[in-house]
Amino acid sequence: MIRRAQPALGTYVEIGIADVDDPCHPALDHAFQAIREIESLMSFHRRDSELSLLNANPGQWRTLHRHTFRVLTLARALGLRSGERFNVTVGGSLVKRGLLPALHAHDFLERGVADDIELQDRRVRWRRPVLVTLDGIAKGYAVDRAIFALKSCGVGNAWVNAGGDLRAIGTARLDLSIRGTRGGERLKVENMAVATSQSGRRANAHFPSLLVGAQRRAQTLTVAARYAWRADALTKIAACANASQRAQILAQFKGRML
């Protein structure tokens, strides 16, 4: 097993490759490059990202990179199918709370709906002046792109861990402990993707991507799915769902609570 970590996506991303002893294996560089590409396209914190240019110019059509278009398509579909439990148009509310940077001078809505994202071919625009944040899905998508890059280089047993979003393939197994649970609950991740989020009324330094306001009582939510983008997004749907309905709702989206 070789392991390498780099800062990215607002955290440290670690990649492990099993059955390899070359610390300079080219697959590692390809995987980290895939992650940096997604970050450069979809970061809310970067003024020059495609997402920030859309936020700065509501109502204007823009032709996007295929990855940005894909993630926005997934986000809009999840918003519609989940009854807005998954909502990427809440950036305005997070900016006003000081949880996201105020990069835009124009007036904006605190919250919108999935239909505020208009898609046409590879072009996108906001129907109203919302601020879209893809933090709830893009990190998972970046993990999936890193896995794809590893596979493209012939790697079949590996894992990518980006904080609360991770995925393992082949025989590689990742043992982890979930922060915020009593005793630090232990999980073994093998041939699946897992995402963990915490919801509550107050921010928590241990969870910089905390789902503030989702529930009155703080709770840690861990969801498994085939792809990391799906697991990432489903933690938000789970946080907004009644506890008794979570299993049924997540099953509709091919995910499950752990």
N, C-alpha and C positions, 0 to 999 in steps of 0.2 A: 504494500500500500504506500503510495506517495500522496502527500497532502500539501496544498499551498493555499494561503489566504491573502486577500487584497481588500483594501477599503473600497466599497461601492454600495450603491443603493441605500445610503444613509446608515450603513452598518459594515461589518466585516463579512465578506463572502469567502467561504472555505470550500474547496473542491478536493475530493479524494478519489483516486483511481486505484482499483484493486488489481493485483496480479501484474504490476508494472514496477520496475525498479529504477527507471530513468527519471531523475528529478527535473530534467529539462524536457520532458515529453511535450511535443508540439501541441497536443490536444489541450493542455492547460491554457496556453496562450490563446488558442482559438475560443475556448469557453469563456475566458475573462473578457475577450474582445466582444463576444456576443452580448454579455451583460452590460458592458460600457455603451454599446450601441443603443440598447433599449433605454438606458438611463439618459443618454443624450437626446433621445427623441421625445420622451414622455415625462421628464422631470418637471414638477411644479416649481422647483427652486431655481431653475435655470431660465433666464430671460430668453435665450436663443433656442429653446426646445420647441418642437412643433406644437406641443400642448400649450406652452406659454404664448405663442403667437396666435393661436386660436382664442385663448382667453383674453388677449389684448385687443382683438378685433372681432367682437361678436357681430354676426350678420354677414360677414365676409366669407366667401367660399375659399377654401385652400385645398390644393392637391397634396396628399400626404404620402409618406413612406408606407409601404404595405403593412409593416408591423404596427404602426400607429393606427392605421385604418382598421386593422384586424382587432386590436384591443378595444377601440371605441365601438366597433360593431358588437363585440361580445358584451361590453358594459351596457350598451343600450338594450340589447336583448334580455340580459339578466334583470335590468331594471323593470322592463315591461312584464316579464314572466313572474317576477317575484312581488309584484304589487308595490314597487318602489322600496322594498326592503333593502335592496342593493341600489345605492344612489350615488353616482359620481359627480353630481351637480351641487354638492354641498360645500364646495371650496370657499364660497363667500362667507358662510357661517364660521368656518375654521379660521379664515383670515381675521374676521372680526374678534374672535376669541384669542388671537395671537398665536395660534397653533400652526399657521402657515404664513409665509412672508407676504407682505402687501406689495406686490410688484406692479400693480395696475392702478392708474390714476382715475379711470372712468368709474361711474356708479355701477354697482352690480347687485344682483339678487343674492340673498343669503342661501337660497335653496331653489332648485328647479325640479324638473321631471325628466324622464328618459326621452320624451319627445322633443326636448329642447336640443337634442343632438340630431341634426339632420345629415343624412348620408346620401351620396349620389355618386355612383361609380367609385372613383378613389378620392372624391372630394367631400369635404365636411365643413359645416358651419354650425354656430350656435344660433338657434331661433330667437333666444332672448339673451340678455347680458348676464349669463351665469358664469361661474368659475368652476371648471371641471378639474377634479383631482383624480388621478388614476392610481393613487397609492394603494388602493384596496384590491388591485388586480395586476398592475404592471410588474411588481416585484416577482410575483409568481410566474408571470409570463417570461421574465428575464431568466428565471431558473430553468424554465422549460427550453428556452433558446440555448442556454449553456449545455443542457443535456443533449440537445440536438447536435450541437457542435462537437461534443465528445463522441457521439455515435458516428458522426461523419468522418471522424479520424480513426474509426475502427475500435473505439473503446466500448466495451459491452458491460463492464462492471464498475460502477462509479456512483458518487453522490455529490450533490451541490447543496450547500447549507447557507442560506442568506438570512440568518436570524430566525424570524418566525416563519419563514417559508423554505421548505426543503423538499428534495426528491431524490430517491435512490433507484438505481436500475441494476438488473442482473443479480449477481450474488453478493454485491456490496451491501452491507448492513450498517446502519447508523444507529447507535444507542444514544438516546438523549433524555434529558430531564427537563420538564416543563416548569419554568419559573412561575411563581404566583399560585402554585397548588401546594396543598399541605404535604410536606415531606419531599416536594419536588417529584411529581409523578414520573415514572420511568416508562419509556416507550422504545420499541425496536422498529425501525423503519426499513422496510425491504420491499423493493418493487412497487412503490407507491409514492405519492406526494402527500405532504402533511403541512398544514398551516395552523398557527396559533395566534390568537388575538385576545386582548383583555378589554372588557368594556366596563364603564363606570362613569360617575359624575365628575371625578377629578383626574387630572393628568398624573401619570406615574412615570418616574424617570427610568424604571426598568422596562417599560413598554412605550417607546417613543411614538409608536403608531397606534396608541390607545384609541378605542372607539368611544370617545367622550359623549355621554348623554344617551347611549343606547339602552342602558338599564340603570335603575336607581341603585342597585346593589352591585358591587364589583364582582366580576366573574371572569374566569379564564375559559376560553373556548378553543378546542382543537378539533380540526376536521380533516379527514382523509379523502382523497380522490385520486383518479388516475393521473391528472395533470396538476401542476402547481398553480397555474392561473385559476383553475376551478376551485381548488382547496382554499386559496387566498380569498377569493370572492365569497365563498360559502361561509367563511367565518363571520362575515358582515351580515349575511342573511340569517344565520343562526342567532346572532346577537339581538336581532330585531324581532325574532319569532318567540312565541310563547314556548316555554320549556317543554310542555307536554306535546307540542306539535313539531318540534325540531326534527326528529328522526324522519317523520313522514315528509316534511318539506324538503329536507336535504336529499332524500331518496329520489325525489322528482328531478333533482339536478345531478344525479349520479355521485352523490357524496354521502358521507356518514360521520357521525360524531364519534370521537374516541374518548 
